[in-house]
Amino acid sequence: MADWITHIASPVVLNHAWNLVRKDKARWTRDLTMQEVERDLPLHIGLVSEELLSGRYRPQQVQCFGVTKASGGRRMICAPMVRDKLVQRAVLTVLEPLGEQIFHPASFGYRPMCTLDMALARLREGIRQGYCWLGDADIAQCFDSIPLRPMLEQVHALCTDMQVVSLVESWLHAIPPRLRPLGPGFGLPQGLVLSPFLCNLYLHDMDMDLEDQGIPFVRYADDFIVLGSSRPTAQTALEVAAASLERLQLRLNPEKTRVIKTSSIHRFLGKRLPNVRKRIAG
C-alpha cells in the first residue's frame, strides 16, 4: 500500500501546493500573515511537513460567510486559513491522479484537461447521433446534501489510507455545525479546495449506474443531462438517475428537472443547445 502521507508531506508536493496558494490574500493562520511566513518560508513549510508526518496536524476553524445567489437565496462560502489550503492542495495533488484513473469520460467539471467546451461538444455529438430528447437534471442542494460518512468511505476506497481520510474528515469538521444547512453529517463546504473533487468522487457512482444501463449523459459537477432518442427513453433515463441519487441520499429538484427536445431556446451551462437537424432524403 502506498504511503500517501509521506508523499503529501514531501518537499516536492508541498512546494507545488505553495505555488498555488502563495498569492492568497488571507492569513496563513490566525496568528501569522502571509508576509511573515514568506520571510522564513522553509521553516513554516517544514513545520507543516513535520505535523503531517507525526499526525499532529490540526486545521484551524474555518471562517464562513453568506453570499447572495443569482437565482435568489443565500449560499454559504467557507474560507480556510492559507496553511490549511496548502495542505488541501497537497492532498488534491495526490488524490486527483487516482480519481482520473476511474472517472467517467462524460464527467467534465473541475477536472484537469477538461473544459466546459468539451462537455458541450460531447453533448452536441450525442444530439447529432439522434439523441435529441434530453433529461435536463438539477440535483437539489447537491453540495449541501452530500452525506459525509459515505463520502469519506469513497475517499478510503480510492486511496485505502485512513490517514488521508482522517485529514479530509478534519477539514469537514472544521465547519461549525450551525452553518450546515442540512445539519451535522451533511455538506461539502463551498470554498474548500477539495469540495469539487469530492463531489465528483461521490457522484461517480451515479455515472457508473448510467453507464451500466447504457444511458448516454454529460455531467459537469452537479449539473447533468441524460440523453434519449425519444421522450419516453429520456424520461426513463431520468428515473434511473433519480434512483441512483436516492441510493446516494441525494435527490433531483423537481422544479428544475425536465425532459425537453433539444432547441436553441434551451441552455445547458449557460450555452444554447443546438436545434434538431432535419435529415435530407437522398
N, C-alpha and C positions, 0 to 999 in steps of 0.2 A: 504494500500500500504506500502511495506517495506521501511524503512528509510535506503537506501543503503549508503548514505554519512556518516552517523553515524557509520555504520558498517565498511566502508573503513577506517575511521579515528580512529577506536578503537585501543588501545594498542596491542591487540592480533594480528590483521591483519597487522598493521604497523611493529610490531616486526618480524612477519613471513616474510614480504617483506624485512626487513633489512637483515635478514639472507641469503636472496637470492642475495643481491647486495653488501654485506659488503666487498667482495674481489675484487670489481671492481677497475680497475686501473685509471679510470677517476677522475675528480674533483667532489666534492659534488655540488658546484656551481662555478661560475667564481671567486668568492671571497674566497672560503673555500676549503681546501684539505680534503680528507678523514681522514687523521691523526688528523687534527684539530677537525673534527666532533666527532671522536671516543673518544677524551679526555673529551667531555661533551655530550655524546650521548643522554641521556634522555632530555636534553634541546632542541636539534635540532629535535628530533622526536616529542617532544611536540609542537614545533613551527609549524611543518608540520600539525599536527593534528588540531591545532587552526586555521590555514589558511584554511584548508578544511572545517571545521565546520562553519566558518564565511563567506565563499565564497570569501576570499581574495587570495586564492592560484592562482598563475600565473606561468606557466612554462617559463624557460629561452629559448632563441632561440637555436635551435639545430645546432650542427656542422655537416656538411656533407662533404663527400669526395668520389671520384670515385675510383672504383677498376675494373680491367680487368676481364671480364667473360671468363670462359673456352671455351665457344662457340664463343668468339670474342665480340667486342664492350665493352661498359663500363656500370657498374652498380653503382648507387648512394647509398651509405650507410650513414645512419644518426645516430649520436651518441648523445643522450640526456645527460644532466648532471645527476649525480647519484641521486640527490634529486628527479628529475623528474622520473627516472627509478623506484625509490622506490614507488612513488605514482602510477605509472602504474602497478607495481607488485601488489599493494594493490587492485587496481581496477580489475585486472585479477583474483585475488583470489576470488573476489565476483562474477564476471561475468561468469567465467569458469563453475561453477556448474550449472548455469542457462542454458548455452549452452549445457552442457552434457545431459540435460533433453530433448532436441529437436533434437540434431544432429543425422544424419543417421548412422546406424551401418556399412555402406560401406565407411564412411569417416574416414580416419585414421591419416592424417597429423597433427602434433602439438596438439595432444590431450592426456590427461593423460591416462595411461594404454593402449595406442595404439602404436604399433610399425610398422616399415617397414615390418618385417617378417609376422605380422598379415595381412597386406594388401596383401602381396604376397600369403599367404595361402588362403585368400578368393578368389583371382583371380584364383589360381590353382584349387580350388574346383569348381568354375564356369566352368572352362575348362573341368574338369573331368565329369561334368554333361552334356557335349555335346555342350557348348557354346564356340566353338573353333575359331570363327571369331571375331576379336577384332577391335573396333574403337579406335585407339591409338591417343589421343587428346592432343593438346597443346593450351592453352589459350594465345593469343597474348598479351605480356606485362601485364600480369594479375595484379600484384600489382600496377604498374604504372597507369593502366587504370580504376581501380575501382572508380566510381563517389562518392564523399564524401557525398553529401546530401542524396541520397538513402541509403547509408551505415549507416549514422547516424540515419536514420529512422528505420533501422533494430535494432540498439542498443536500441532505445527507445521502440520498440515493445518487445524486450527481457526483459528489466528491468522496463519499464514505469517510469523512473526517469530522468527528464530533467537536474538535477544537474550532474548526471553521464554523460549524453550525452554532456553537456557543457564541462566537463572535457576532454572527448575524443576529442571533437572538438578543444579545446585549444591546444592539443598536435599536431594535424594535421596542425593547422595554425601556429605552431612554425617553420615549414619548410619554408624557403624563397621561394616565388613563382617562382623565376628564376630557382630553382633547381628541379622543377616539369617537367618531360619530356613532359607531355601532357597538361601542363598549370594549372592555378589555378582551384581548384574544383575537381581535379583528383589525385589519387595516395595515396596508403598506403606506408609510408616510410619504406624501409627495414633497420632494426636496431632498430625500435620502438618496445618495448616489446609487445605491443598489436597487432601489424600488423598481425601475423599469425592467431591469434584468430579471428580478424575482417575479414580476408579473408575467413576463414571457415564459419563465420556467414553469410557473403554476398553470398557465393556460395551455402548455404543451400537451397535456393530457387531452384537452378538447380537440386540438389539432389532429392528434393521432386517432381519436374517435371518428372524426370526419374522414380522415384518410382511410380508415378501415372500412367505412361504409361507401367508399368510392365517391365521396362528395367533393367537388372542386370548391375551393374557397380562397379568399385573400384576407389576411389578418395584419393589421398594423397596431400593435399593442392591444388595447381593449376595444378597438373598432374592427369589425369584420363583416364580410359579405360572403354568403354561400350562394352558389350558382346552380341553376336548374334549366332544363330545356323547355319546361312548361311551368305554369303557375303551381300545379299540384306538386311537382318534384321540388320546386323551390320551397314550398310550404313544408314538405316532408323533411327537407334538409334543415330548415329552421327548427323543426321539432327534435331532430337528432341533436342539434347544437344545444337546445334548451335542456334536454335530458342529460347531456354531458355536463352542462354547467350546474344543474341541480345536484349531480353527484359531487361536484366540487364546492357545494354550498354557495353557489352564485346563481343569479337569475337574469333573464332578459328583461329589459324595460319595455313593458307592453305598449307604452305611449310613444316610444321611439323606434320600435321594431316593426317592420312591414315587408310585404312582398310587393315588388314593383317590376315593371318591364323597363329595361334599360332605355334611357332617354336623356337628352341634354337638359331637360328640366330638373333632373335629379343630380345630386352631388355626392361624392364619396371623398372624405378627407379634404373637403373644400374644392374639389375639382369636378367639373361637369362630366357626367357619364356619356359614353357615345350613344348615338341613335342606332337602331337596328338597321343594318344594310339590307335592302331588298335584293334577293337573288335575281339575276337576269338570266332568263331562259336562253340556252344556246341553240 
